[in-house]
Amino acid sequence: MEELKKEPVTVALILINVLVFLFVELTGGTDDTMHMVECGAAYAPEILNGGVYRIFTSMFLHFGSRHLVNNMLVLFVLGGRLEQIAGKIRFLIIYLFGGIGGNLLSLYIELKKNEFAVSAGASGAVFAVMGAMIYALLRHRGRVGDLSVRQMVIMAALSLYFGFASSGVDNAAHVGGLFGGFVLAVLLYHPRKSLKTEP
């Protein structure tokens, strides 16, 4: 319980994702592409037709339980650590705006290729947390607790690799999220010598 108090934003984000998943599952199914679009998944023609909100809402939708669990596990492990060292507000900004940045890059590439797909998931935001964590580790001489910058870079690289090696994965959102999270951390995270959790 003490750990949950230290990481309320991470816990809240996981809870919101789970509740949204259950709602979508019970009202039509998370594997139903049309229902996902109705619930706010990203789809370029709909976004251009006034559905700009989808760039945000798609971050809380997932195709099936496996998709949800994979993202939430990484968020639980890394999100809590980043929240403790960067503070609640900075962590939330990195998560949300990093995810939005990933979705915007995905939209840009789809428009450029003129190839559209329905997209959803928190992975862009989760990759933003990875990117921010890499920067935080660099600022702390390569290590925070038992996590090293080498481990973080390997995790990010493997996650990107498996994404590119799989079909039906929005890799642009992953790359955009990773880069966006790193840049946001550069702008927002300026740690002092001691590692203190901000309120």
C-alpha positions as CSV (number, residue, x, y, z in Angstrom):
1,M,0.0,0.0,0.0
2,E,2.9,2.4,0.7
3,E,4.2,1.9,-2.8
4,L,0.8,2.8,-4.3
5,K,0.9,6.1,-2.3
6,K,4.3,6.9,-3.8
7,E,3.1,6.3,-7.4
8,P,-0.5,7.5,-7.5
9,V,-0.4,8.8,-11.2
10,T,1.0,5.4,-12.4
11,V,-1.7,3.5,-10.5
12,A,-4.4,5.9,-11.7
13,L,-3.3,5.5,-15.4
14,I,-3.4,1.7,-15.1
15,L,-6.8,1.8,-13.5
16,I,-8.2,4.1,-16.2
17,N,-6.8,1.8,-18.9
18,V,-8.3,-1.2,-17.3
19,L,-11.7,0.4,-16.7
20,V,-11.9,1.6,-20.3
21,F,-10.9,-1.8,-21.5
22,L,-13.7,-3.4,-19.5
23,F,-16.3,-0.9,-20.8
24,V,-15.3,-1.4,-24.4
25,E,-15.2,-5.2,-23.9
26,L,-18.7,-5.3,-22.4
27,T,-20.3,-2.9,-24.9
28,G,-19.1,-4.6,-28.1
29,G,-15.7,-6.2,-27.8
30,T,-12.1,-4.9,-28.0
31,D,-11.4,-7.1,-31.0
32,D,-14.2,-5.5,-33.0
33,T,-12.4,-2.9,-35.1
34,M,-15.6,-0.9,-35.9
35,H,-16.5,-0.8,-32.2
36,M,-13.1,0.4,-31.3
37,V,-13.4,3.3,-33.8
38,E,-16.8,4.1,-32.3
39,C,-15.1,4.2,-28.9
40,G,-12.3,6.6,-30.0
41,A,-9.6,4.6,-31.7
42,A,-7.3,6.5,-34.0
43,Y,-8.2,6.4,-37.7
44,A,-6.8,9.1,-40.0
45,P,-10.0,9.7,-42.1
46,E,-12.0,10.2,-38.9
47,I,-9.3,12.4,-37.3
48,L,-9.2,14.6,-40.4
49,N,-13.0,14.7,-40.4
50,G,-13.1,16.5,-37.0
51,G,-12.1,13.7,-34.7
52,V,-8.8,15.2,-33.5
53,Y,-9.7,13.9,-30.0
54,R,-8.9,10.4,-31.2
55,I,-5.2,11.3,-31.0
56,F,-5.8,11.4,-27.2
57,T,-8.5,8.8,-26.6
58,S,-6.8,6.1,-28.6
59,M,-4.1,6.0,-25.9
60,F,-6.6,4.4,-23.5
61,L,-7.9,1.7,-25.8
62,H,-6.5,-1.7,-26.4
63,F,-7.1,-4.6,-28.9
64,G,-7.6,-7.6,-26.6
65,S,-6.4,-8.4,-23.1
66,R,-2.9,-9.4,-24.2
67,H,-2.3,-5.9,-25.7
68,L,-3.6,-4.3,-22.4
69,V,-1.5,-6.5,-20.1
70,N,1.7,-6.0,-22.0
71,N,1.5,-2.2,-21.9
72,M,0.3,-2.1,-18.3
73,L,3.1,-4.3,-17.1
74,V,5.8,-2.0,-18.6
75,L,3.9,1.0,-17.3
76,F,3.8,-0.4,-13.8
77,V,7.5,-1.2,-13.7
78,L,8.9,1.9,-15.4
79,G,6.2,4.4,-14.8
80,G,6.4,4.1,-11.0
81,R,10.2,4.6,-11.1
82,L,10.0,7.7,-13.3
83,E,7.1,9.1,-11.3
84,Q,9.2,8.8,-8.1
85,I,12.2,10.6,-9.4
86,A,10.6,13.1,-11.8
87,G,7.5,14.0,-9.8
88,K,3.8,13.4,-10.5
89,I,3.1,16.4,-12.8
90,R,6.3,16.0,-14.9
91,F,5.6,12.2,-15.2
92,L,2.0,12.8,-16.3
93,I,3.1,15.4,-18.9
94,I,5.7,13.1,-20.3
95,Y,3.3,10.2,-20.5
96,L,0.4,12.1,-22.1
97,F,2.3,14.4,-24.5
98,G,4.8,11.7,-25.4
99,G,2.0,9.4,-26.3
100,I,0.3,12.2,-28.3
101,G,3.6,12.9,-30.1
102,G,3.8,9.3,-31.1
103,N,0.3,9.3,-32.4
104,L,1.0,12.5,-34.4
105,L,4.0,11.0,-36.0
106,S,2.0,7.9,-36.9
107,L,-0.7,10.1,-38.4
108,Y,1.8,12.0,-40.4
109,I,3.4,8.9,-41.9
110,E,0.0,7.4,-42.7
111,L,-1.0,10.6,-44.6
112,K,2.3,10.6,-46.4
113,K,1.9,7.0,-47.5
114,N,-1.8,7.3,-48.0
115,E,-2.3,4.1,-46.1
116,F,-4.7,4.1,-43.2
117,A,-5.2,1.7,-40.3
118,V,-7.2,1.7,-37.1
119,S,-4.7,2.3,-34.2
120,A,-5.1,2.1,-30.4
121,G,-3.0,1.4,-27.4
122,A,-0.9,3.0,-24.6
123,S,2.4,1.8,-26.2
124,G,3.3,5.3,-27.6
125,A,3.0,6.7,-24.1
126,V,4.8,3.8,-22.6
127,F,7.7,4.3,-25.0
128,A,7.7,7.9,-24.0
129,V,8.3,6.7,-20.4
130,M,11.2,4.6,-21.7
131,G,12.7,7.6,-23.5
132,A,12.4,9.8,-20.5
133,M,13.8,7.1,-18.3
134,I,16.9,6.8,-20.5
135,Y,17.5,10.5,-20.1
136,A,17.0,10.4,-16.4
137,L,19.5,7.5,-16.1
138,L,22.0,9.5,-18.1
139,R,21.5,12.4,-15.8
140,H,22.2,10.2,-12.8
141,R,25.5,8.7,-14.2
142,G,23.8,5.7,-15.7
143,R,22.0,4.2,-12.8
144,V,18.9,4.7,-10.6
145,G,18.5,2.1,-8.0
146,D,18.9,-1.3,-9.7
147,L,18.2,0.0,-13.2
148,S,21.0,1.0,-15.5
149,V,21.0,3.0,-18.7
150,R,22.4,-0.1,-20.5
151,Q,19.4,-2.2,-19.4
152,M,17.0,0.6,-20.4
153,V,18.5,1.0,-23.8
154,I,18.4,-2.7,-24.4
155,M,14.8,-2.9,-23.3
156,A,13.8,-0.1,-25.6
157,A,15.8,-1.6,-28.5
158,L,14.3,-5.0,-28.1
159,S,10.8,-3.5,-27.8
160,L,11.3,-1.6,-31.0
161,Y,12.8,-4.7,-32.7
162,F,9.8,-6.9,-31.8
163,G,7.4,-4.2,-33.0
164,F,9.1,-4.0,-36.4
165,A,9.3,-7.8,-36.6
166,S,5.6,-8.2,-36.0
167,S,2.6,-7.3,-38.2
168,G,-0.2,-4.9,-37.2
169,V,2.0,-2.9,-34.9
170,D,2.1,1.0,-35.0
171,N,5.8,1.3,-35.0
172,A,5.7,5.0,-35.8
173,A,3.9,5.6,-32.6
174,H,6.6,3.7,-30.7
175,V,9.4,5.6,-32.3
176,G,7.6,8.9,-31.9
177,G,6.8,8.2,-28.3
178,L,10.4,7.1,-27.4
179,F,11.9,10.3,-29.0
180,G,9.1,12.5,-27.6
181,G,9.6,11.2,-24.1
182,F,13.3,11.8,-24.3
183,V,12.9,15.3,-25.5
184,L,10.2,16.1,-22.9
185,A,12.5,14.8,-20.2
186,V,15.3,17.0,-21.5
187,L,13.0,20.0,-21.2
188,L,11.3,19.1,-17.9
189,Y,13.7,17.0,-15.8
190,H,16.5,18.9,-14.1
191,P,17.5,16.8,-11.1
192,R,19.7,18.1,-8.3
193,K,22.4,16.0,-6.8
194,S,20.0,14.1,-4.5
195,L,17.2,11.9,-5.7
196,K,14.2,13.2,-4.0
197,T,10.6,12.5,-4.9
198,E,8.7,15.6,-5.8
199,P,5.2,16.2,-4.5
